[in-house]
Amino acid sequence: MQELIEILQNLHPEVDFAACDTLIDDGILDSFDIVSVINEINDTFDVVIPADRIVPENFNSAAALWELIEDLED
């Protein structure tokens, strides 16, 4: 999870990603950020996020994103 937090903090160091659960709802992450995060996740965790899993609820918090990564690793 720490690696994921670091990926997110590289985009927006001012955000407390451990606590925030409205990353998409509040516009903290935009479409360009999402593309960057997906690429970094692919490189770091060796998982591919399918298009049907790229939905706001999977990107609204680091916890939700981490759950998605763990699900895809199985």
N, C-alpha and C positions, 0 to 999 in steps of 0.2 A: 504493500500500500504506500509506503514511503516513496518509492520510485514514481508512482503515479502522482502523488502530491508534488514532487519536484518537477515533473513534466508540466503540471498545471501552473505552478508558481513561476516557471520560466516565462509563461505567457502573461500572467498578471500577479506580480509579486505582492501587490497591495491587498489581495483577497485571502481571507482565512478559509482555505479549501477544506480543512478538516471539519469546520462547523457549518459552512454555507450549504443550503439545500435548495437554492433557487438560482442556480447558475444560468439556466436558460430563461426561466421565467422573468428574472430581473435584467436580462440582457448582458450579463457579465461575459458570457461566452457567445461570440457571434459565429457565423458560418465559417469564416476563415479560421477561427480558433478551433472549431470542431474538426476541420480537415487536418490541421496541425496535430491535434491531440490523437486523431485516428492514426496518422502516420507514425507518430512517436510510440503509440501503443503497439503497433505492428512491429516496429524495430526493436523495442525494449522487451516485449512479452511474447513475441513471435505468434501473435494471434491476428486473424483477419476479422474485422467487424463487418458482417454482411449488411447490405443496404437496408434490409427490413428491421435491423436492430438499431439503426441510427434514428432514434426517436427521442423527443425531449426528456421523457422520464428516465432514460438511461444516461443522460448527460447533465441532469439537474444537480447532482452532487458527486463528490469524489467517491462516496460510499456506493452509490448506484453504479457508477462507472467501474468500480472495483468488482462489484458483484457480476457485472457483465463480463469482465475480463476472466474472472474465475470460472464462469459458466462456459466460456469459449475455450478455455484451456482443457476442460474435461473431455 
